[in-house]
Amino acid sequence: MTTSRLRVAVVVVLIVAVAVGYLLVFRSPTVGQILAAPERYDGKTVTIQGKPDSPDRQGFGLDDGTGKIFIVSDKTVPLEGTEISVRGTVRKDYQLAGRRETVVVEQ
């Protein structure tokens, strides 16, 4: 292998390594990860994807296949069963209908 090809190969490997590291560190958690360790995500902004269900006047449930979490929202409730993306702040111990639970407050 020539020196210039070796340099190109090293640069490509470094770019891929940085990209993979970025995805591992900065990717948004799943609903299951949030519910398993709510103290880790409390107060943090996340983006989660899933299918909405159980709409009520305070928001709706969101199921991403790893778990279901309530989305507190004053926006129009999306159609049940459609795949959506929600950005919001995780709130552990949020007072909701007389009980405390972990929710995402939509931005």
BASE-913485 format. One record per atom (N, C-alpha, C, O, CB): residue number from 1; residue in three letters; x, y, z. Coordinates in Angstrom, 2 decimals, m for minus. Glycine has a CB too. Example, Ala and Ser with C-alpha at 12.3 -4.5 7.8 and 13.67 -1.06 7.14 Angstrom:
2
   pos   code         u         v         w
     1    ALA     13.19     m5.69      7.80
     1    ALA     12.30     m4.50      7.80
     1    ALA     13.20     m3.30      7.80
     1    ALA     14.24     m3.32      8.46
     1    ALA     11.31     m4.47      9.05
     2    SER     12.85     m2.25      7.08
     2    SER     13.67     m1.06      7.14
     2    SER     12.90      0.03      7.87
     2    SER     13.41      1.14      8.04
     2    SER     14.08     m0.60      5.72
REM end
This chain:
107
   pos   code         u         v         w
     1    MET      0.85     m1.17      0.00
     1    MET      0.00      0.00      0.00
     1    MET      0.90      1.23      0.00
     1    MET      1.87      1.31      0.75
     1    MET     m0.97      0.00      1.22
     2    THR      0.56      2.19     m0.84
     2    THR      1.36      3.41     m0.90
     2    THR      1.05      4.30      0.30
     2    THR      0.04      4.13      0.98
     2    THR      1.11      4.16     m2.21
     3    THR      1.93      5.25      0.53
     3    THR      1.77      6.16      1.66
     3    THR      0.49      6.97      1.55
     3    THR     m0.19      7.17      2.56
     3    THR      2.97      7.09      1.76
     4    SER      0.14      7.43      0.37
     4    SER     m1.08      8.24      0.21
     4    SER     m2.33      7.39      0.45
     4    SER     m3.30      7.90      1.02
     4    SER     m1.13      8.86     m1.20
     5    ARG     m2.34      6.14      0.03
     5    ARG     m3.49      5.26      0.29
     5    ARG     m3.61      4.95      1.77
     5    ARG     m4.71      4.88      2.32
     5    ARG     m3.37      3.95     m0.52
     6    LEU     m2.47      4.77      2.41
     6    LEU     m2.48      4.51      3.85
     6    LEU     m3.04      5.72      4.60
     6    LEU     m3.83      5.55      5.53
     6    LEU     m1.05      4.19      4.34
     7    ARG     m2.65      6.90      4.21
     7    ARG     m3.17      8.12      4.84
     7    ARG     m4.69      8.22      4.66
     7    ARG     m5.40      8.54      5.61
     7    ARG     m2.49      9.37      4.27
     8    VAL     m5.18      7.95      3.46
     8    VAL     m6.61      7.99      3.18
     8    VAL     m7.33      6.96      4.04
     8    VAL     m8.39      7.25      4.60
     8    VAL     m6.89      7.74      1.68
     9    ALA     m6.78      5.78      4.14
     9    ALA     m7.40      4.72      4.95
     9    ALA     m7.46      5.13      6.42
     9    ALA     m8.47      4.89      7.07
     9    ALA     m6.62      3.41      4.80
    10    VAL     m6.42      5.72      6.93
    10    VAL     m6.39      6.16      8.33
    10    VAL     m7.43      7.26      8.56
    10    VAL     m8.13      7.25      9.58
    10    VAL     m4.98      6.66      8.72
    11    VAL     m7.54      8.18      7.64
    11    VAL     m8.52      9.27      7.76
    11    VAL     m9.94      8.70      7.74
    11    VAL    m10.78      9.12      8.54
    11    VAL     m8.34     10.31      6.61
    12    VAL    m10.21      7.77      6.86
    12    VAL    m11.53      7.15      6.78
    12    VAL    m11.86      6.42      8.08
    12    VAL    m12.97      6.55      8.59
    12    VAL    m11.61      6.18      5.59
    13    VAL    m10.93      5.67      8.61
    13    VAL    m11.14      4.95      9.87
    13    VAL    m11.42      5.94     11.00
    13    VAL    m12.30      5.71     11.82
    13    VAL     m9.92      4.07     10.21
    14    LEU    m10.68      7.04     11.06
    14    LEU    m10.89      8.05     12.09
    14    LEU    m12.27      8.70     11.97
    14    LEU    m12.94      8.92     12.98
    14    LEU     m9.80      9.11     12.02
    15    ILE    m12.68      9.02     10.77
    15    ILE    m14.01      9.62     10.56
    15    ILE    m15.11      8.67     11.01
    15    ILE    m16.05      9.09     11.68
    15    ILE    m14.21     10.00      9.08
    16    VAL    m15.00      7.41     10.64
    16    VAL    m16.01      6.42     11.05
    16    VAL    m16.02      6.27     12.57
    16    VAL    m17.09      6.19     13.17
    16    VAL    m15.73      5.06     10.37
    17    ALA    m14.86      6.22     13.19
    17    ALA    m14.78      6.08     14.65
    17    ALA    m15.43      7.27     15.36
    17    ALA    m16.16      7.08     16.34
    17    ALA    m13.31      5.94     15.09
    18    VAL    m15.18      8.47     14.88
    18    VAL    m15.78      9.66     15.48
    18    VAL    m17.29      9.64     15.30
    18    VAL    m18.03      9.97     16.23
    18    VAL    m15.18     10.95     14.85
    19    ALA    m17.77      9.26     14.12
    19    ALA    m19.21      9.21     13.86
    19    ALA    m19.90      8.19     14.76
    19    ALA    m20.96      8.49     15.32
    19    ALA    m19.47      8.86     12.39
    20    VAL    m19.32      7.02     14.91
    20    VAL    m19.90      5.99     15.79
    20    VAL    m19.89      6.47     17.23
    20    VAL    m20.87      6.29     17.95
    20    VAL    m19.12      4.66     15.65
    21    GLY    m18.80      7.06     17.67
    21    GLY    m18.73      7.59     19.03
    21    GLY    m19.78      8.66     19.27
    21    GLY    m20.40      8.68     20.33
    21    GLY    m17.36      8.15     19.31
    22    TYR    m19.97      9.53     18.32
    22    TYR    m20.99     10.58     18.44
    22    TYR    m22.37      9.97     18.59
    22    TYR    m23.15     10.38     19.45
    22    TYR    m20.94     11.51     17.21
    23    LEU    m22.68      8.98     17.76
    23    LEU    m24.00      8.34     17.84
    23    LEU    m24.21      7.64     19.17
    23    LEU    m25.31      7.66     19.71
    23    LEU    m24.17      7.34     16.70
    24    LEU    m23.18      7.02     19.69
    24    LEU    m23.31      6.32     20.97
    24    LEU    m23.50      7.29     22.14
    24    LEU    m24.22      6.98     23.09
    24    LEU    m22.09      5.45     21.22
    25    VAL    m22.87      8.44     22.07
    25    VAL    m22.93      9.40     23.17
    25    VAL    m24.16     10.30     23.07
    25    VAL    m24.80     10.59     24.08
    25    VAL    m21.67     10.24     23.20
    26    PHE    m24.50     10.76     21.88
    26    PHE    m25.51     11.80     21.73
    26    PHE    m26.86     11.33     21.19
    26    PHE    m27.74     12.16     20.99
    26    PHE    m24.98     12.84     20.84
    27    ARG    m27.04     10.07     20.95
    27    ARG    m28.34      9.63     20.45
    27    ARG    m29.36      9.70     21.57
    27    ARG    m29.02      9.55     22.75
    27    ARG    m28.26      8.20     19.88
    28    SER    m30.59      9.92     21.21
    28    SER    m31.64     10.02     22.21
    28    SER    m31.96      8.64     22.76
    28    SER    m31.84      7.64     22.06
    28    SER    m32.90     10.66     21.61
    29    PRO    m32.35      8.59     24.02
    29    PRO    m32.67      7.30     24.64
    29    PRO    m34.02      6.78     24.16
    29    PRO    m34.83      7.52     23.61
    29    PRO    m32.68      7.43     26.17
    30    THR    m34.25      5.49     24.39
    30    THR    m35.56      4.91     24.13
    30    THR    m36.45      5.16     25.33
    30    THR    m35.97      5.55     26.40
    30    THR    m35.44      3.39     23.83
    31    VAL    m37.74      4.95     25.16
    31    VAL    m38.66      5.09     26.28
    31    VAL    m38.28      4.10     27.38
    31    VAL    m38.30      4.45     28.57
    31    VAL    m40.13      4.86     25.82
    32    GLY    m37.93      2.89     27.01
    32    GLY    m37.52      1.89     27.99
    32    GLY    m36.33      2.34     28.82
    32    GLY    m36.29      2.11     30.03
    32    GLY    m37.18      0.59     27.30
    33    GLN    m35.35      2.98     28.18
    33    GLN    m34.18      3.48     28.91
    33    GLN    m34.58      4.61     29.87
    33    GLN    m34.07      4.68     30.99
    33    GLN    m33.11      3.98     27.92
    34    ILE    m35.46      5.49     29.43
    34    ILE    m35.92      6.59     30.29
    34    ILE    m36.64      6.03     31.51
    34    ILE    m36.38      6.46     32.64
    34    ILE    m36.84      7.55     29.51
    35    LEU    m37.54      5.09     31.31
    35    LEU    m38.32      4.54     32.42
    35    LEU    m37.48      3.68     33.35
    35    LEU    m37.79      3.57     34.53
    35    LEU    m39.49      3.72     31.88
    36    ALA    m36.42      3.07     32.83
    36    ALA    m35.55      2.24     33.66
    36    ALA    m34.64      3.07     34.58
    36    ALA    m34.25      2.62     35.65
    36    ALA    m34.70      1.34     32.78
    37    ALA    m34.32      4.30     34.15
    37    ALA    m33.42      5.16     34.93
    37    ALA    m33.89      6.61     34.85
    37    ALA    m33.17      7.46     34.32
    37    ALA    m31.95      5.04     34.43
    38    PRO    m35.09      6.91     35.36
    38    PRO    m35.62      8.27     35.20
    38    PRO    m34.76      9.35     35.84
    38    PRO    m34.74     10.49     35.36
    38    PRO    m36.99      8.33     35.79
    39    GLU    m34.05      9.02     36.91
    39    GLU    m33.19     10.02     37.55
    39    GLU    m32.05     10.46     36.64
    39    GLU    m31.56     11.58     36.76
    39    GLU    m32.63      9.48     38.85
    40    ARG    m31.63      9.59     35.74
    40    ARG    m30.55      9.92     34.80
    40    ARG    m31.00     10.93     33.75
    40    ARG    m30.20     11.75     33.28
    40    ARG    m30.04      8.64     34.11
    41    TYR    m32.28     10.88     33.38
    41    TYR    m32.79     11.73     32.30
    41    TYR    m33.61     12.91     32.81
    41    TYR    m33.97     13.78     32.02
    41    TYR    m33.63     10.91     31.37
    42    ASP    m33.91     12.97     34.10
    42    ASP    m34.74     14.03     34.65
    42    ASP    m34.16     15.41     34.33
    42    ASP    m33.00     15.69     34.63
    42    ASP    m34.88     13.86     36.17
    43    GLY    m34.99     16.25     33.71
    43    GLY    m34.56     17.60     33.34
    43    GLY    m33.84     17.69     32.01
    43    GLY    m33.52     18.79     31.56
    43    GLY    m33.68     18.14     34.38
    44    LYS    m33.58     16.56     31.36
    44    LYS    m32.87     16.55     30.09
    44    LYS    m33.85     16.59     28.92
    44    LYS    m34.95     16.04     29.00
    44    LYS    m31.96     15.31     29.98
    45    THR    m33.44     17.24     27.85
    45    THR    m34.24     17.28     26.63
    45    THR    m33.94     16.05     25.79
    45    THR    m32.78     15.71     25.55
    45    THR    m33.97     18.58     25.83
    46    VAL    m34.99     15.38     25.35
    46    VAL    m34.85     14.17     24.53
    46    VAL    m35.76     14.27     23.31
    46    VAL    m36.72     15.05     23.30
    46    VAL    m35.18     12.90     25.36
    47    THR    m35.46     13.49     22.32
    47    THR    m36.34     13.32     21.18
    47    THR    m36.64     11.84     21.10
    47    THR    m35.72     11.02     20.99
    47    THR    m35.70     13.86     19.84
    48    ILE    m37.92     11.49     21.16
    48    ILE    m38.31     10.08     21.08
    48    ILE    m39.31      9.90     19.95
    48    ILE    m40.06     10.82     19.61
    48    ILE    m38.91      9.59     22.43
    49    GLN    m39.32      8.71     19.38
    49    GLN    m40.23      8.40     18.30
    49    GLN    m41.10      7.23     18.70
    49    GLN    m40.66      6.34     19.43
    49    GLN    m39.47      8.09     17.00
    50    GLY    m42.31      7.23     18.23
    50    GLY    m43.20      6.13     18.52
    50    GLY    m44.59      6.41     18.01
    50    GLY    m44.81      7.34     17.23
    50    GLY    m43.24      5.85     20.01
    51    LYS    m45.53      5.59     18.47
    51    LYS    m46.92      5.71     18.05
    51    LYS    m47.75      6.22     19.22
    51    LYS    m47.72      5.65     20.31
    51    LYS    m47.47      4.35     17.52
    52    PRO    m48.51      7.30     18.99
    52    PRO    m49.32      7.86     20.06
    52    PRO    m50.59      7.04     20.30
    52    PRO    m51.12      6.41     19.38
    52    PRO    m49.70      9.30     19.73
    53    ASP    m51.05      7.05     21.54
    53    ASP    m52.33      6.44     21.88
    53    ASP    m52.85      7.06     23.17
    53    ASP    m52.17      7.90     23.77
    53    ASP    m52.19      4.90     22.02
    54    SER    m54.00      6.67     23.59
    54    SER    m54.62      7.12     24.85
    54    SER    m54.62      8.63     25.03
    54    SER    m54.13      9.13     26.04
    54    SER    m53.90      6.49     26.01
    55    PRO    m55.15      9.38     24.05
    55    PRO    m55.17     10.83     24.21
    55    PRO    m56.13     11.27     25.31
    55    PRO    m57.18     10.66     25.51
    55    PRO    m55.55     11.50     22.89
    56    ASP    m55.76     12.33     26.02
    56    ASP    m56.68     12.97     26.96
    56    ASP    m56.39     14.47     26.94
    56    ASP    m55.61     14.93     26.10
    56    ASP    m56.53     12.39     28.40
    57    ARG    m56.99     15.23     27.83
    57    ARG    m56.86     16.69     27.77
    57    ARG    m55.46     17.18     28.16
    57    ARG    m55.13     18.33     27.88
    57    ARG    m57.88     17.33     28.68
    58    GLN    m54.64     16.33     28.78
    58    GLN    m53.29     16.75     29.18
    58    GLN    m52.21     16.29     28.19
    58    GLN    m51.07     16.76     28.28
    58    GLN    m52.97     16.21     30.55
    59    GLY    m52.54     15.40     27.28
    59    GLY    m51.55     14.90     26.33
    59    GLY    m51.93     13.54     25.80
    59    GLY    m53.10     13.29     25.50
    59    GLY    m50.19     14.83     26.98
    60    PHE    m50.94     12.65     25.68
    60    PHE    m51.17     11.33     25.09
    60    PHE    m50.03     10.38     25.47
    60    PHE    m48.95     10.82     25.86
    60    PHE    m51.31     11.42     23.54
    61    GLY    m50.29      9.10     25.35
    61    GLY    m49.24      8.10     25.55
    61    GLY    m48.43      7.96     24.28
    61    GLY    m48.94      8.20     23.19
    61    GLY    m49.84      6.75     25.96
    62    LEU    m47.18      7.56     24.41
    62    LEU    m46.32      7.30     23.25
    62    LEU    m45.59      5.98     23.47
    62    LEU    m44.89      5.81     24.46
    62    LEU    m45.30      8.47     23.02
    63    ASP    m45.77      5.06     22.53
    63    ASP    m45.17      3.73     22.62
    63    ASP    m44.13      3.60     21.52
    63    ASP    m44.45      3.70     20.33
    63    ASP    m46.26      2.61     22.50
    64    ASP    m42.87      3.36     21.91
    64    ASP    m41.80      3.21     20.92
    64    ASP    m41.36      1.76     20.73
    64    ASP    m40.37      1.49     20.06
    64    ASP    m40.60      4.05     21.31
    65    GLY    m42.10      0.84     21.34
    65    GLY    m41.74     m0.57     21.23
    65    GLY    m40.90     m1.06     22.39
    65    GLY    m40.81     m2.26     22.63
    65    GLY    m41.01     m0.81     19.95
    66    THR    m40.28     m0.12     23.13
    66    THR    m39.50     m0.50     24.32
    66    THR    m40.23     m0.14     25.60
    66    THR    m39.84     m0.56     26.69
    66    THR    m38.12      0.18     24.29
    67    GLY    m41.29      0.63     25.46
    67    GLY    m42.08      1.06     26.60
    67    GLY    m43.05      2.15     26.19
    67    GLY    m43.05      2.60     25.05
    67    GLY    m41.18      1.55     27.73
    68    LYS    m43.87      2.55     27.14
    68    LYS    m44.86      3.59     26.88
    68    LYS    m44.70      4.68     27.94
    68    LYS    m44.58      4.40     29.13
    68    LYS    m46.31      3.01     26.89
    69    ILE    m44.71      5.94     27.48
    69    ILE    m44.56      7.08     28.37
    69    ILE    m45.62      8.11     28.01
    69    ILE    m46.05      8.20     26.86
    69    ILE    m43.14      7.68     28.28
    70    PHE    m46.03      8.88     29.01
    70    PHE    m47.03      9.92     28.75
    70    PHE    m46.33     11.19     28.30
    70    PHE    m45.32     11.60     28.88
    70    PHE    m47.89     10.19     30.02
    71    ILE    m46.87     11.82     27.25
    71    ILE    m46.37     13.08     26.72
    71    ILE    m47.33     14.18     27.15
    71    ILE    m48.49     14.20     26.73
    71    ILE    m46.22     13.03     25.15
    72    VAL    m46.86     15.08     28.00
    72    VAL    m47.67     16.22     28.42
    72    VAL    m47.57     17.26     27.31
    72    VAL    m46.48     17.72     26.97
    72    VAL    m47.20     16.81     29.82
    73    SER    m48.73     17.63     26.74
    73    SER    m48.70     18.52     25.59
    73    SER    m49.98     19.35     25.52
    73    SER    m51.07     18.88     25.85
    73    SER    m48.52     17.71     24.29
    74    ASP    m49.82     20.59     25.08
    74    ASP    m50.99     21.42     24.83
    74    ASP    m51.23     21.57     23.33
    74    ASP    m52.06     22.37     22.90
    74    ASP    m50.83     22.80     25.49
    75    LYS    m50.50     20.79     22.53
    75    LYS    m50.66     20.81     21.08
    75    LYS    m51.77     19.84     20.67
    75    LYS    m52.26     19.07     21.49
    75    LYS    m49.33     20.44     20.37
    76    THR    m52.14     19.89     19.42
    76    THR    m53.14     18.99     18.89
    76    THR    m52.64     17.55     19.01
    76    THR    m51.50     17.25     18.65
    76    THR    m53.48     19.34     17.42
    77    VAL    m53.48     16.68     19.51
    77    VAL    m53.09     15.28     19.69
    77    VAL    m52.98     14.62     18.31
    77    VAL    m53.90     14.72     17.50
    77    VAL    m54.13     14.51     20.60
    78    PRO    m51.86     13.95     18.04
    78    PRO    m51.68     13.30     16.74
    78    PRO    m52.60     12.09     16.61
    78    PRO    m53.12     11.57     17.60
    78    PRO    m50.22     12.86     16.56
    79    LEU    m52.81     11.64     15.39
    79    LEU    m53.65     10.48     15.14
    79    LEU    m53.04      9.24     15.77
    79    LEU    m51.84      9.01     15.67
    79    LEU    m53.84     10.27     13.64
    80    GLU    m53.88      8.44     16.40
    80    GLU    m53.39      7.20     17.01
    80    GLU    m52.81      6.29     15.94
    80    GLU    m53.36      6.17     14.84
    80    GLU    m54.53      6.47     17.78
    81    GLY    m51.70      5.64     16.27
    81    GLY    m51.09      4.66     15.37
    81    GLY    m50.12      5.21     14.35
    81    GLY    m49.41      4.44     13.70
    81    GLY    m52.14      3.95     14.67
    82    THR    m50.05      6.55     14.18
    82    THR    m49.09      7.12     13.24
    82    THR    m47.74      7.26     13.93
    82    THR    m47.68      7.53     15.13
    82    THR    m49.59      8.49     12.69
    83    GLU    m46.68      7.09     13.20
    83    GLU    m45.33      7.24     13.76
    83    GLU    m45.00      8.72     13.85
    83    GLU    m45.06      9.44     12.85
    83    GLU    m44.26      6.48     12.88
    84    ILE    m44.64      9.18     15.06
    84    ILE    m44.32     10.59     15.25
    84    ILE    m43.00     10.72     16.02
    84    ILE    m42.49      9.76     16.58
    84    ILE    m45.46     11.32     15.99
    85    SER    m42.49     11.93     16.03
    85    SER    m41.30     12.26     16.80
    85    SER    m41.67     13.39     17.75
    85    SER    m42.32     14.36     17.35
    85    SER    m40.10     12.67     15.86
    86    VAL    m41.26     13.26     19.02
    86    VAL    m41.59     14.25     20.03
    86    VAL    m40.30     14.71     20.70
    86    VAL    m39.45     13.90     21.08
    86    VAL    m42.59     13.68     21.08
    87    ARG    m40.16     16.02     20.83
    87    ARG    m39.01     16.59     21.54
    87    ARG    m39.56     17.25     22.80
    87    ARG    m40.50     18.03     22.75
    87    ARG    m38.22     17.63     20.64
    88    GLY    m38.94     16.92     23.92
    88    GLY    m39.41     17.50     25.17
    88    GLY    m38.46     17.22     26.31
    88    GLY    m37.39     16.64     26.13
    88    GLY    m40.78     16.97     25.51
    89    THR    m38.86     17.64     27.49
    89    THR    m38.04     17.51     28.69
    89    THR    m38.59     16.41     29.59
    89    THR    m39.78     16.39     29.89
    89    THR    m37.97     18.85     29.46
    90    VAL    m37.72     15.51     30.00
    90    VAL    m38.13     14.43     30.90
    90    VAL    m38.35     15.03     32.29
    90    VAL    m37.53     15.79     32.80
    90    VAL    m37.05     13.29     30.94
    91    ARG    m39.47     14.66     32.89
    91    ARG    m39.80     15.08     34.25
    91    ARG    m40.13     13.85     35.09
    91    ARG    m41.14     13.19     34.86
    91    ARG    m40.99     16.09     34.26
    92    LYS    m39.27     13.57     36.03
    92    LYS    m39.49     12.47     36.96
    92    LYS    m40.43     12.97     38.06
    92    LYS    m40.33     14.13     38.46
    92    LYS    m38.14     11.94     37.56
    93    ASP    m41.32     12.13     38.53
    93    ASP    m42.25     12.49     39.61
    93    ASP    m43.18     13.64     39.23
    93    ASP    m43.49     14.48     40.07
    93    ASP    m41.47     12.86     40.85
    94    TYR    m43.61     13.68     37.99
    94    TYR    m44.56     14.70     37.53
    94    TYR    m45.94     14.35     38.08
    94    TYR    m46.38     13.20     37.99
    94    TYR    m44.59     14.79     35.96
    95    GLN    m46.62     15.34     38.65
    95    GLN    m47.96     15.12     39.20
    95    GLN    m48.96     15.02     38.05
    95    GLN    m49.16     15.98     37.31
    95    GLN    m48.35     16.26     40.19
    96    LEU    m49.58     13.86     37.92
    96    LEU    m50.49     13.61     36.81
    96    LEU    m51.68     12.80     37.31
    96    LEU    m51.52     11.65     37.70
    96    LEU    m49.77     12.87     35.66
    97    ALA    m52.84     13.39     37.29
    97    ALA    m54.08     12.73     37.69
    97    ALA    m53.97     12.09     39.07
    97    ALA    m54.38     10.95     39.28
    97    ALA    m54.45     11.66     36.66
    98    GLY    m53.42     12.85     40.02
    98    GLY    m53.35     12.38     41.39
    98    GLY    m52.23     11.40     41.70
    98    GLY    m52.17     10.86     42.80
    98    GLY    m54.61     11.75     41.74
    99    ARG    m51.35     11.16     40.76
    99    ARG    m50.21     10.26     41.01
    99    ARG    m48.96     10.87     40.38
    99    ARG    m49.04     11.76     39.53
    99    ARG    m50.48      8.82     40.43
   100    ARG    m47.83     10.37     40.82
   100    ARG    m46.55     10.86     40.26
   100    ARG    m46.02      9.82     39.29
   100    ARG    m46.00      8.62     39.58
   100    ARG    m45.50     11.16     41.40
   101    GLU    m45.58     10.30     38.14
   101    GLU    m44.95      9.39     37.17
   101    GLU    m43.96     10.15     36.31
   101    GLU    m43.96     11.38     36.29
   101    GLU    m46.01      8.70     36.28
   102    THR    m43.13      9.40     35.60
   102    THR    m42.16     10.00     34.70
   102    THR    m42.85     10.30     33.38
   102    THR    m43.51      9.43     32.80
   102    THR    m40.93      9.06     34.50
   103    VAL    m42.70     11.52     32.90
   103    VAL    m43.33     11.96     31.65
   103    VAL    m42.32     12.73     30.83
   103    VAL    m41.22     13.04     31.29
   103    VAL    m44.59     12.82     31.93
   104    VAL    m42.72     13.05     29.60
   104    VAL    m41.97     13.98     28.76
   104    VAL    m42.90     15.17     28.52
   104    VAL    m44.01     15.00     28.02
   104    VAL    m41.49     13.32     27.39
   105    VAL    m42.44     16.37     28.87
   105    VAL    m43.21     17.59     28.63
   105    VAL    m42.77     18.13     27.27
   105    VAL    m41.64     18.58     27.11
   105    VAL    m42.99     18.66     29.79
   106    GLU    m43.68     18.08     26.30
   106    GLU    m43.35     18.47     24.93
   106    GLU    m43.02     19.95     24.83
   106    GLU    m43.65     20.78     25.48
   106    GLU    m44.50     18.13     23.99
   107    GLN    m42.02     20.26     24.02
   107    GLN    m41.61     21.67     23.81
   107    GLN    m42.42     22.28     22.69
   107    GLN    m42.23     23.45     22.36
   107    GLN    m40.10     21.76     23.48
REM end
